[in-house]
Structures are given as C-alpha cells and as structure tokens.
Amino acid sequence: MGAIKVTAWLASGAVAILLLTQPVSVEAQRTLSLTFIVAMTAVWWFVPSRHGRQLFLALGSFIAIRYMYWRITNTLPSWSDPVSLSLGTMLLFAELYCVLILVISLIINVDPLERERLPREDDDKLPTVDVFIPSYNEDEYILAMTVAAAKNMDYPPEKLKVWLLDDGGTEQKCNDANPEKAAAAMQRRVSLQLLCQQLGAIYHTRERNEHAKAGNMNAALAHSTGEIVVVFDADHAPFRSFLRETVGYFARDPKLFLVQTPHVFLNPDPIERNLRTFQRMPSENEMFYSVTQRGLDKWNASFFCGSAALLRRSALKTTGGFSGITITEDCETAFELHSKGWTSVFVDEPLIAGLQPETFASFIGQRSRWCQGMFQILLLKNPALKSGLKVIQKLAYLSSMTFWFFPIPRLVFMLAPLTHIFFDVKIFTSNLDEAIGYTATYMCVNIMLQNYLYGKVRWPWVSELYEYVQGLYLVKAIVSVALRPKKPTFNVTAKGITLDNNHLSELAWPFFAMYGLLLIGSATALYRYLYEPGVTNLMLVVGLWNAFNMIIAGAALGCVAERREPRRHPRLAIDRAGTLTTQDGDIPVIIRDVSAGGCSVVPIGALSELPTITDGTAGRLSIESRGAMVGAHSLPAIVRHMSGTSDAIRYGVQFGEINAPEYYVLADLMYGEPDAIKRFLASRRKHKNVFAGTLTFMRWGLAEPFRAFAYLLGAAGNKNAVRPLPSNLPATVWLRRLARLGKATPVPSPKPLQKVA
C-alpha cells in the first residue's frame, strides 16, 4: 500500500512538472492564466473551507511557478550584452527572492493554528510568577502604569512578584564621569525605588550596563525564584486577565518554554498617523501576530518577541538565561531553546496594550535594530546548520531572518526601470503580449494570494509601502552587519514623544530625491514612447512600471510628512460605570474612553437634575474596583470641556496629579478587561478587496506629495524653525540635494511627554 502511495505521489509530481514547464503560445498562456484567476475567484467566493483554502493556494502557486519558469528561461538578456545581462540577472534574483518568501509564507501559513481558550485553573495549582519590566530611560508615569497594571493582574498575590529592572540607575551610570549624568541617574534610582515601594513592586538594578536588555533580565534571574518569568516592555501594560489566559499552558506540556501573545498598540505608528489610517486600517504588525505567528505555532516555531510573553525558568537555565550575543535577544533565546527540544505556544488574544514609536526617525531606528539583530542570528547561528531543529523549524527561522533582505530587492525594483528609460539597458526581453500573458497575470495572482491570506489584517499594497519606506535606510543596516556581524549595539527606541506642529522628518530628503528621479523617469518614458523613433512597446511596459513605483514613492512622501499630534496620551474606548463627585454633589456617569491623562464621561439621568458643571470644576472620579490590588477607588478629576446637545452631553475630564496608589485605579480603569482592545481591533479588521485597496493606495500616491511639498514650502517660510537634517549630513550637502525642491528649513524638535499632572 505504501509503495502505491509513493508511486501516486511521484506520478502526480511528474504530471505537475510537465504542466508547469510545457511551452505554450502567448495566447494560450494568457487564456490559462485568466482561467486560473477565474477559478481562484470562484473558490474564494464559494468554497470557504480548509480544502478550499488549499485549492486556492495551489491554483495561485501554479501560475506563480509558470511565470518564474518563463522568466528564467526566456527573458534574460543575451550574453553578448554583459551590462544588460548583469543588471537583468540582478533583477531576476530580486524576483526569485520575493517568490521564495511567498512560497515559504504559503507553507508556513497554509493552515494557521486555532487554539481553544483554557479553562480557569484553581489558585492552588498555579505556578509562582515573576514579572520582569526592563527599563532604561522611560518616563516615570509610563513605568507606574505598567507596574500597577502588572500588580493588578488576576492572580493570587502570594504567587506574583513584579520586578522593575532599572538599567538607567546602575552603579555605572550613578558613577558616570559627567557629574550631571551621574546626578540624574541617582535621582532616577531614588525616585523609582520610592515608586516601587509605594506600588508593592521590587526595584532591581545592577553594577554595569552589559549585554543590554538580555543582561538586565539575566541579572534579575539570579535574584528571583518564580517558576514562570513574564516579560513586559516598560510601555506594555497587561490587561487584568493576562495570566489567566496564558499560564495554564505550562501545566499541559512539561517541555513548554514559551507562551507568546500579540503586541497591540494604543497609538499609531508614524505611517498610520501621517496617512490617518489608525482608526480604520489594521496595523502593520497585525499580519505577523494574527496570521504568521499562528502559522508558526502549528509547526512549533512561534518565537519570543521580547514582551507580552511567559517563559519557564527551568528552560532558561538550560541556556544560561536570555541569550545576548545578538541585539535581538528575544528571537535568539527562542532559537536556542527550540534547538534543545523545548516547545512554544502562541495565544492569539490581545492581552497587553503598548506604545509605538511616534516619529519616523524613531520608527526607522527600531526597525534597524530588528533588521540588524535578525541578520546577526543568521550569520552567527545559521538556522540551516543548527542541530536539534526540525526541517520545518529551520525553514521557519530562515524565513523570519531572510525576510529582512527585503530592502535590497525593493530598491532594485524601484531603480531597475530607470536603467531602460535613461540608458536603453534591456533588463529583460519580452514584448507587450508576453508582459500581459505572464507578468501582469502573475502580479494579479500575487496580490490575490496576499489579499486572500491577509486581507483582514493587511490592505493591498501596504506591504510594498512599508518595505519601501524602510528600505532606503535599512540597506545601511544590512551592510554594516555583513561587514561586522558582532558590532551592532542595542539602542532603546524613543517612546512618549509628542509632535507640536506639522513638519518634515529629518530623514525625508532621500524620499524627495527618489520621487524627483522617478518623476523625471516617467516624463522621459512618455516622451520617448510618443516621439522617439524606434522605441518599442517595451518602453510602455517599463514606463507603467516606473509610474507604479512613483505611486509608492508618492505615498512614502506622506509617511515622512509628520502631522501634528497635540494629544499626549493615546485613548482607549471603554464602557465603565463611575461617579463624578464635585462639591455640589454626585453625578453617575458612563466612562466612554480613557487615557493616562484623562477620560470622557457621559452623565446618567435627567440633565436638569444634575449639579452645575463648568470648565474647571474639580472633583473625584470613582469607579468600582475589579482588582484586588486597588488601594484607592477614585482619581482627581477636573472638567475641561463639555460637548454635545442639551439632551446628550459629554464631559472631557483631565486627571489631576496622581499619587502611587491612584495608579492602581487608573490601571484598573484602562486595563480591567481586554474587551475594549478586542472591539477596537475588530472594528479595523474588515476585508479590503483588491480594487478598493488599489484605489486607496493610488489616492495616497497622488495626493500625499502635495502635502509633503506644502510642508517643505511652509518650512521655507519659517525662519525660526530648526533645520531637519540627518545627523551625519552637512547642511550644505542637504541644501544642494534639495535645491530644486525649495529652500530646506528648520522645524522644532519633538518634546518628550511630561508626567501626568
């Protein structure tokens, strides 16, 4: 029977290879591709099942493989033209990389794992837990919120310890040669020690700042004893149910070392903010957490993401703690433990809420660290050669690491058409009919595959935009690691920044330069196609390709045109009952949204019977506590504005100066239940079809350059602004590069958030 199955598989493979490599006419290929596209559409609409999913992916893969076979065997320039052949081969390798990533993603995500929720464990069966909150330079109010939320988790208090790991107050920093830095570090240490004492947490620091975050947590491991170690970034506050939803997995699998949960954010990243998509488009990371991590989970390959995770202490002991050879200690730690036979679990429940980088520069800094760290692991600990990993685990880790090669192919795709437009380099050989029959239909199938797999968590073409805006700067990160794999150092991502006015990012100039180059390329291609004798339809194809690149570059200009963001604290929509107490009486209210700085409330009852409220009315906002750790039950409140009609009024409330016990109230109010963040995520996860997504993307590409140039011209008229230059670029060079765009001028630097007051 086994021999029959093997024979059947071999026969099926042989038939598939014959079909994939069968030479056909261009007309036949076009008909075949369109037939498959129609079939994929029918499967998408009428077969919403697991088998339908596999059929859809198989149909799409068939067209993709046929395209690549044609691309490799029929489109490379002749050996007699070495320049064209070299550049054409470079373009081919860029395409092969993208197809490889697509194939691996199809394998990994063919059937993402759906885990059932765990039943509630009895308290006496729960393990002891140490919560680590590594800190370096975060504002105290951010730390207070995270510590209070961690202490407020639904868990037996005698089994839960919360540790604030302060790398900003080490002995090394307190004895810095600069007396001002030493005094600031000592002041920070004393202040955070008092905060931890008031909140019932444990303050911990160390002698020296060695091995960054991994070294900080390893120092705490030596002084703690909990069976499970939970890691939260300083700006990642857990919801009350975090441990109840996760810790039970460890009792079910003695070889389990990791339970990872998604990272969910209260504020938009710079691209979401500048394109105004945060309230309606899924965030960039949602595709990774809601699809890719579940796909990896099926193959026991989901990995530690640095925060919102639980790890077994006994497993960490087998590797000497958190791995710190690279600057991505999270993935490296999981990599080592998976190779030792330990297992992992991904729980697709939003159980924390954090903060993203506010400025484009800090966003690029964060992504550069991720990129460098993953390349370090690839070069220093190649998954393909790592013993102990299963083949599928090796493939999964290679996928996660080689993904960060994307800046190189992305820039190749942006610049390749210009070589033909300006210099007549034949980067590939084909005619218009072949371009439609093979390339256009392949692109259609590619975007259908992406939209089918990720349509609810990623709009069409958004991946291309994120890759492009990162690619211009991450190429440098890739080269630096390739030259010196052990050189990169851990840099903390700046958080808690506000933007007081519209301005261009200090990293904007390459995006203007690229847009100008593509604009000239499009004009040249159009002119040559219309008026230059001897120019073939290939110029039309390449010109359209360049025009699409210009759409991406135009949308990117919107990403580096930083919009003003006066709100210092991101808000979360909730639905909690409370009481607003003033000197004139009590007002029952429903709290509609809340942030670290205030909330909005709607009074209950007849407005004619309510006490008089005016701007500046002070009082206390009380809630019914959901957490055992809440020592207070109210917050200082000042009414700052009123809105609505006489029948439905809403008060905007600012919190007054908050003391340590009152942070428990605020944490309970914001993070009492995860339903609020679930509702927010669900409101954005509506499938965006290819046509609607393409129209939206084209609108960005056409409209956003006008806003970016308006910021540039507006800055030119502001003589008091601060010049937005890259730190390593002389002003004279920057001005020369932007001479054709207008005079570059200063913009104010972002200001850090202040403590709640």
ZAMARGU-4260 file (C-alpha; in steps of 0.2 Angstrom, whole numbers, plus 5000, padded with zeros to 4 digits):
<rodrens>
0) 5000/5000/5000 | 5014/5012/5004 | 5023/5008/4988 | 5006/5013/4979 | 5005/5029/4988
5) 5024/5034/4984 | 5021/5029/4966 | 5005/5040/4965 | 5014/5055/4973 | 5029/5053/4960
10) 5017/5052/4946 | 5007/5067/4952 | 5024/5076/4953 | 5029/5072/4936 | 5012/5077/4929
15) 5014/5094/4938 | 5032/5097/4932 | 5026/5093/4914 | 5012/5106/4915 | 5022/5119/4924
20) 5036/5118/4910 | 5025/5115/4895 | 5029/5128/4882 | 5013/5136/4875 | 5009/5151/4864
25) 5007/5168/4872 | 4988/5167/4869 | 4987/5150/4877 | 4997/5156/4892 | 4985/5172/4894
30) 4970/5161/4892 | 4977/5148/4905 | 4981/5162/4917 | 4964/5171/4916 | 4955/5154/4918
35) 4965/5151/4934 | 4961/5168/4940 | 4943/5165/4937 | 4944/5148/4946 | 4953/5156/4961
40) 4939/5169/4962 | 4926/5156/4962 | 4935/5146/4975 | 4937/5161/4986 | 4918/5166/4985
45) 4910/5149/4985 | 4922/5137/4994 | 4926/5145/5011 | 4933/5129/5019 | 4950/5122/5023
50) 4950/5112/5007 | 4945/5127/4998 | 4960/5137/5005 | 4972/5124/5000 | 4965/5123/4982
55) 4966/5142/4981 | 4984/5142/4986 | 4988/5128/4974 | 4980/5137/4959 | 4989/5153/4963
60) 5006/5143/4965 | 5004/5135/4948 | 5003/5152/4940 | 5017/5159/4950 | 5029/5144/4946
65) 5024/5145/4927 | 5029/5164/4927 | 5046/5161/4936 | 5050/5146/4923 | 5046/5158/4909
70) 5055/5172/4917 | 5071/5162/4920 | 5071/5153/4903 | 5065/5167/4891 | 5068/5184/4897
75) 5087/5186/4902 | 5097/5197/4890 | 5109/5190/4878 | 5127/5185/4884 | 5133/5197/4870
80) 5127/5212/4881 | 5136/5210/4898 | 5129/5226/4905 | 5111/5221/4902 | 5114/5203/4907
85) 5122/5208/4923 | 5108/5221/4928 | 5094/5209/4921 | 5101/5195/4932 | 5101/5206/4947
90) 5083/5210/4944 | 5079/5191/4942 | 5087/5187/4958 | 5077/5200/4967 | 5061/5192/4959
95) 5067/5175/4964 | 5069/5181/4982 | 5051/5188/4983 | 5045/5171/4976 | 5055/5162/4989
100) 5047/5172/5003 | 5030/5170/4995 | 5032/5151/4994 | 5039/5149/5012 | 5024/5160/5018
105) 5012/5149/5009 | 5020/5133/5018 | 5020/5142/5035 | 5003/5149/5034 | 4994/5135/5024
110) 4984/5131/5040 | 4987/5143/5054 | 4983/5135/5071 | 4967/5140/5081 | 4970/5137/5099
115) 4955/5135/5111 | 4954/5145/5127 | 4960/5137/5143 | 4948/5133/5157 | 4951/5143/5173
120) 4964/5134/5184 | 4962/5133/5203 | 4973/5145/5213 | 4982/5131/5222 | 4988/5123/5206
125) 4995/5139/5198 | 5014/5142/5197 | 5024/5156/5205 | 5027/5170/5193 | 5040/5184/5192
130) 5036/5199/5181 | 5051/5207/5173 | 5049/5225/5167 | 5065/5231/5160 | 5068/5249/5159
135) 5081/5261/5153 | 5075/5279/5151 | 5056/5279/5151 | 5046/5292/5160 | 5041/5288/5177
140) 5022/5289/5174 | 5024/5276/5160 | 5033/5264/5172 | 5020/5267/5186 | 5006/5262/5174
145) 5014/5246/5168 | 5019/5241/5186 | 5002/5245/5193 | 4993/5235/5179 | 5005/5220/5182
150) 5001/5220/5200 | 4983/5222/5196 | 4983/5206/5186 | 4970/5192/5191 | 4982/5181/5200
155) 4985/5175/5218 | 4995/5189/5226 | 5006/5177/5236 | 5012/5169/5219 | 5015/5185/5210
160) 5030/5197/5211 | 5033/5212/5200 | 5051/5217/5197 | 5056/5234/5189 | 5073/5231/5181
165) 5081/5248/5180 | 5096/5250/5168 | 5095/5269/5170 | 5101/5268/5188 | 5115/5256/5188
170) 5131/5259/5198 | 5140/5263/5181 | 5128/5277/5177 | 5127/5283/5195 | 5146/5285/5195
175) 5147/5292/5177 | 5162/5304/5174 | 5150/5318/5170 | 5143/5324/5186 | 5126/5329/5178
180) 5123/5312/5171 | 5128/5304/5187 | 5116/5315/5197 | 5102/5312/5185 | 5105/5293/5186
185) 5105/5293/5205 | 5089/5304/5206 | 5081/5292/5194 | 5086/5277/5205 | 5079/5285/5221
190) 5063/5290/5213 | 5060/5273/5206 | 5064/5265/5222 | 5051/5275/5231 | 5038/5272/5217
195) 5041/5253/5219 | 5040/5254/5237 | 5023/5263/5236 | 5016/5251/5222 | 5022/5235/5231
200) 5035/5230/5217 | 5053/5226/5218 | 5066/5238/5212 | 5082/5230/5204 | 5097/5237/5196
205) 5115/5231/5193 | 5133/5236/5193 | 5136/5238/5174 | 5126/5240/5158 | 5132/5225/5150
210) 5123/5215/5136 | 5108/5227/5136 | 5091/5220/5139 | 5096/5202/5140 | 5110/5206/5153
215) 5097/5216/5163 | 5085/5202/5164 | 5099/5189/5167 | 5104/5199/5182 | 5086/5198/5189
220) 5085/5180/5186 | 5099/5177/5198 | 5089/5186/5212 | 5071/5179/5208 | 5064/5162/5210
225) 5047/5161/5201 | 5043/5146/5191 | 5037/5157/5177 | 5045/5173/5171 | 5034/5185/5162
230) 5042/5199/5152 | 5033/5216/5148 | 5042/5231/5140 | 5041/5246/5150 | 5027/5253/5139
235) 5017/5237/5138 | 5004/5237/5151 | 4994/5220/5153 | 4976/5218/5155 | 4969/5210/5171
240) 4966/5193/5163 | 4984/5191/5155 | 4990/5177/5167 | 4973/5168/5167 | 4973/5166/5148
245) 4991/5160/5147 | 4999/5152/5162 | 4989/5136/5161 | 4998/5130/5146 | 5013/5126/5156
250) 5004/5113/5166 | 4999/5104/5150 | 5016/5102/5142 | 5032/5100/5153 | 5043/5104/5138
255) 5034/5121/5135 | 5046/5135/5137 | 5036/5150/5129 | 5019/5157/5128 | 5019/5172/5117
260) 5004/5184/5115 | 5002/5198/5102 | 5009/5216/5104 | 4994/5228/5102 | 4996/5247/5102
265) 4986/5261/5108 | 4994/5274/5097 | 4998/5274/5078 | 5015/5272/5071 | 5021/5286/5061
270) 5015/5279/5044 | 4997/5276/5051 | 4997/5294/5059 | 5003/5303/5044 | 4991/5294/5032
275) 4977/5295/5045 | 4973/5276/5044 | 4975/5271/5063 | 4956/5270/5066 | 4951/5261/5050
280) 4966/5251/5044 | 4974/5236/5053 | 4992/5240/5060 | 5007/5233/5051 | 5011/5221/5065
285) 4993/5213/5065 | 4998/5202/5050 | 5013/5195/5059 | 5003/5191/5075 | 4987/5186/5068
290) 4992/5175/5054 | 5011/5172/5053 | 5013/5168/5072 | 4998/5156/5071 | 5006/5148/5056
295) 5022/5146/5065 | 5013/5139/5080 | 5007/5125/5070 | 5025/5119/5067 | 5031/5123/5085
300) 5041/5138/5078 | 5032/5153/5086 | 5046/5163/5094 | 5049/5175/5108 | 5045/5194/5103
305) 5053/5202/5118 | 5037/5207/5128 | 5020/5200/5132 | 5027/5183/5135 | 5029/5170/5148
310) 5045/5159/5149 | 5048/5144/5160 | 5063/5147/5172 | 5069/5129/5171 | 5071/5131/5152
315) 5080/5147/5153 | 5093/5138/5165 | 5097/5126/5151 | 5104/5141/5140 | 5111/5151/5154
320) 5097/5163/5154 | 5092/5175/5140 | 5104/5174/5125 | 5113/5190/5122 | 5126/5188/5108
325) 5115/5197/5096 | 5104/5213/5099 | 5088/5203/5096 | 5089/5193/5112 | 5071/5188/5111
330) 5072/5178/5094 | 5089/5172/5099 | 5083/5165/5115 | 5068/5155/5107 | 5080/5149/5093
335) 5092/5141/5106 | 5078/5133/5116 | 5069/5126/5101 | 5085/5118/5096 | 5086/5110/5113
340) 5069/5102/5110 | 5058/5114/5120 | 5041/5119/5113 | 5032/5135/5111 | 5014/5141/5111
345) 5006/5157/5103 | 4990/5163/5111 | 4981/5175/5098 | 4972/5185/5112 | 4976/5204/5114
350) 4981/5205/5132 | 4993/5220/5133 | 4992/5237/5126 | 5008/5247/5122 | 5016/5262/5113
355) 5024/5263/5096 | 5037/5275/5090 | 5029/5292/5087 | 5042/5299/5074 | 5048/5292/5058
360) 5066/5293/5064 | 5062/5283/5079 | 5052/5270/5069 | 5067/5268/5057 | 5079/5266/5072
365) 5068/5252/5079 | 5067/5243/5063 | 5086/5245/5060 | 5089/5236/5077 | 5077/5222/5072
370) 5085/5220/5055 | 5102/5220/5062 | 5098/5208/5075 | 5090/5195/5064 | 5105/5196/5052
375) 5116/5193/5066 | 5107/5177/5071 | 5108/5172/5053 | 5126/5175/5051 | 5132/5169/5068
380) 5120/5155/5071 | 5114/5149/5054 | 5097/5140/5056 | 5101/5129/5042 | 5116/5122/5051
385) 5108/5122/5069 | 5107/5104/5076 | 5091/5100/5085 | 5079/5110/5075 | 5067/5100/5064
390) 5067/5104/5045 | 5051/5115/5046 | 5058/5124/5061 | 5074/5128/5051 | 5063/5134/5037
395) 5053/5145/5048 | 5068/5153/5056 | 5076/5156/5039 | 5060/5164/5033 | 5060/5176/5048
400) 5078/5181/5046 | 5079/5181/5027 | 5063/5192/5026 | 5075/5206/5032 | 5084/5206/5015
405) 5068/5215/5008 | 5077/5232/5006 | 5089/5226/4993 | 5076/5219/4981 | 5064/5233/4985
410) 5077/5246/4979 | 5081/5235/4964 | 5063/5236/4959 | 5062/5255/4961 | 5078/5258/4951
415) 5078/5245/4938 | 5065/5253/4925 | 5076/5269/4925 | 5090/5259/4918 | 5080/5256/4902
420) 5071/5273/4902 | 5088/5283/4903 | 5101/5271/4896 | 5091/5258/4885 | 5098/5244/4895
425) 5087/5228/4891 | 5084/5222/4909 | 5073/5209/4902 | 5067/5204/4885 | 5049/5202/4881
430) 5035/5211/4871 | 5019/5218/4877 | 5009/5202/4874 | 5021/5192/4884 | 5021/5205/4898
435) 5002/5204/4899 | 5001/5185/4897 | 5014/5181/4910 | 5019/5196/4921 | 5003/5205/4923
440) 4993/5189/4927 | 5007/5184/4939 | 5005/5201/4948 | 4987/5199/4948 | 4988/5181/4956
445) 5001/5188/4968 | 4990/5201/4975 | 4975/5189/4976 | 4986/5177/4986 | 4991/5191/4998
450) 4973/5198/4999 | 4966/5180/5002 | 4978/5176/5016 | 4980/5193/5024 | 4965/5203/5018
455) 4958/5206/5035 | 4974/5212/5043 | 4984/5220/5028 | 4977/5231/5015 | 4983/5229/4997
460) 5000/5236/4993 | 5003/5242/5011 | 5017/5229/5012 | 5026/5237/4997 | 5024/5254/5005
465) 5031/5249/5022 | 5046/5240/5013 | 5050/5255/5003 | 5050/5267/5017 | 5061/5256/5027
470) 5072/5250/5013 | 5080/5267/5009 | 5088/5266/5027 | 5089/5248/5031 | 5101/5244/5017
475) 5114/5253/5028 | 5110/5242/5042 | 5112/5226/5032 | 5129/5231/5025 | 5135/5236/5042
480) 5131/5218/5049 | 5138/5209/5034 | 5154/5218/5037 | 5155/5217/5056 | 5142/5204/5062
485) 5146/5207/5081 | 5147/5226/5080 | 5129/5232/5082 | 5123/5238/5099 | 5106/5238/5107
490) 5098/5256/5105 | 5082/5259/5115 | 5068/5265/5104 | 5061/5283/5109 | 5043/5282/5115
495) 5032/5295/5123 | 5035/5309/5111 | 5023/5322/5105 | 5023/5332/5089 | 5019/5350/5091
500) 5017/5355/5073 | 5017/5349/5055 | 5035/5346/5048 | 5046/5335/5038 | 5055/5321/5046
505) 5074/5324/5047 | 5075/5308/5036 | 5064/5315/5022 | 5077/5320/5010 | 5080/5303/5001
510) 5062/5301/4998 | 5061/5318/4989 | 5076/5314/4979 | 5069/5297/4974 | 5052/5304/4970
515) 5060/5318/4959 | 5070/5304/4950 | 5055/5293/4946 | 5045/5309/4941 | 5059/5313/4928
520) 5059/5295/4923 | 5040/5294/4919 | 5041/5310/4909 | 5056/5303/4899 | 5047/5287/4896
525) 5032/5295/4890 | 5041/5307/4878 | 5052/5293/4871 | 5037/5282/4868 | 5027/5295/4859
530) 5040/5304/4849 | 5056/5294/4848 | 5058/5283/4833 | 5062/5265/4835 | 5056/5264/4853
535) 5046/5248/4856 | 5031/5244/4867 | 5044/5238/4880 | 5046/5257/4884 | 5027/5257/4888
540) 5028/5242/4899 | 5043/5249/4908 | 5035/5267/4909 | 5020/5259/4918 | 5031/5250/4930
545) 5040/5266/4934 | 5023/5275/4936 | 5018/5262/4949 | 5035/5265/4958 | 5031/5283/4958
550) 5014/5280/4966 | 5023/5271/4980 | 5036/5285/4982 | 5022/5297/4982 | 5013/5288/4997
555) 5030/5287/5005 | 5031/5306/5005 | 5016/5307/5015 | 5024/5295/5028 | 5038/5307/5031
560) 5027/5322/5032 | 5024/5322/5050 | 5007/5328/5056 | 5005/5337/5071 | 4999/5327/5086
565) 4995/5338/5101 | 4987/5323/5111 | 5000/5317/5124 | 4991/5301/5129 | 4983/5289/5117
570) 4965/5284/5122 | 4956/5268/5123 | 4937/5267/5121 | 4929/5258/5136 | 4912/5256/5144
575) 4913/5258/5163 | 4901/5265/5176 | 4908/5278/5188 | 4903/5293/5199 | 4909/5311/5196
580) 4909/5319/5213 | 4910/5338/5215 | 4907/5350/5229 | 4889/5351/5223 | 4885/5333/5223
585) 4887/5316/5214 | 4884/5313/5196 | 4883/5295/5190 | 4892/5293/5173 | 4897/5281/5160
590) 4916/5282/5156 | 4917/5281/5137 | 4936/5282/5134 | 4951/5284/5145 | 4970/5288/5143
595) 4984/5291/5156 | 4979/5310/5156 | 4960/5310/5156 | 4944/5302/5150 | 4927/5307/5143
600) 4911/5304/5153 | 4893/5304/5149 | 4881/5309/5164 | 4866/5297/5168 | 4849/5304/5172
605) 4840/5320/5168 | 4852/5334/5165 | 4840/5346/5174 | 4843/5337/5190 | 4862/5337/5189
610) 4874/5348/5198 | 4881/5363/5189 | 4897/5359/5179 | 4908/5372/5172 | 4925/5372/5164
615) 4937/5370/5178 | 4926/5361/5190 | 4936/5350/5201 | 4931/5334/5210 | 4935/5315/5210
620) 4930/5301/5198 | 4926/5285/5207 | 4925/5268/5199 | 4920/5250/5206 | 4936/5241/5208
625) 4939/5225/5198 | 4956/5222/5205 | 4961/5216/5222 | 4977/5227/5222 | 4967/5243/5221
630) 4970/5253/5237 | 4961/5269/5231 | 4944/5270/5222 | 4945/5287/5214 | 4955/5299/5204
635) 4957/5318/5205 | 4947/5325/5191 | 4945/5342/5183 | 4931/5345/5170 | 4940/5354/5155
640) 4926/5355/5142 | 4909/5349/5138 | 4901/5344/5121 | 4885/5338/5114 | 4867/5344/5115
645) 4856/5348/5129 | 4849/5330/5128 | 4866/5321/5127 | 4881/5330/5135 | 4899/5323/5137
650) 4912/5330/5149 | 4930/5330/5145 | 4939/5326/5161 | 4958/5329/5165 | 4966/5319/5179
655) 4974/5329/5192 | 4991/5325/5200 | 4990/5306/5203 | 4999/5298/5218 | 5006/5280/5218
660) 4990/5271/5225 | 4979/5280/5212 | 4989/5272/5198 | 4980/5256/5203 | 4964/5265/5200
665) 4969/5271/5183 | 4977/5254/5178 | 4961/5246/5183 | 4951/5258/5173 | 4961/5256/5157
670) 4966/5238/5158 | 4952/5230/5169 | 4946/5219/5154 | 4953/5216/5136 | 4936/5218/5128
675) 4940/5236/5124 | 4955/5232/5114 | 4947/5217/5106 | 4932/5229/5100 | 4945/5241/5093
680) 4954/5228/5083 | 4938/5220/5077 | 4932/5237/5070 | 4948/5238/5059 | 4948/5220/5053
685) 4936/5222/5039 | 4942/5214/5022 | 4948/5227/5010 | 4947/5220/4992 | 4960/5222/4979
690) 4950/5235/4969 | 4946/5246/4984 | 4963/5244/4991 | 4971/5249/4975 | 4961/5264/4973
695) 4965/5270/4991 | 4983/5267/4988 | 4983/5277/4972 | 4975/5291/4981 | 4989/5291/4993
700) 5002/5291/4979 | 4994/5306/4970 | 4988/5317/4985 | 5002/5315/4998 | 5016/5323/4988
705) 5006/5339/4988 | 5005/5339/5007 | 5024/5334/5008 | 5029/5349/4997 | 5017/5360/5006
710) 5026/5356/5022 | 5043/5359/5013 | 5037/5376/5007 | 5029/5380/5023 | 5046/5377/5032
715) 5055/5388/5019 | 5044/5402/5025 | 5048/5399/5044 | 5064/5407/5048 | 5064/5402/5066
720) 5062/5383/5063 | 5076/5371/5067 | 5084/5363/5052 | 5078/5345/5049 | 5095/5337/5044
725) 5102/5319/5046 | 5114/5319/5060 | 5128/5314/5048 | 5125/5325/5034 | 5132/5343/5032
730) 5119/5356/5030 | 5127/5362/5014 | 5126/5345/5006 | 5107/5343/5011 | 5104/5360/5004
735) 5112/5356/4987 | 5102/5340/4986 | 5086/5349/4988 | 5090/5365/4978 | 5077/5360/4965
740) 5064/5357/4978 | 5065/5373/4988 | 5074/5380/5002 | 5075/5367/5016 | 5072/5375/5033
745) 5072/5371/5052 | 5057/5363/5062 | 5056/5361/5080 | 5061/5345/5088 | 5048/5334/5097
750) 5046/5337/5115 | 5045/5322/5127 | 5029/5318/5137 | 5028/5326/5154 | 5022/5316/5170
755) 5004/5316/5172 | 4998/5332/5181
</rodrens>
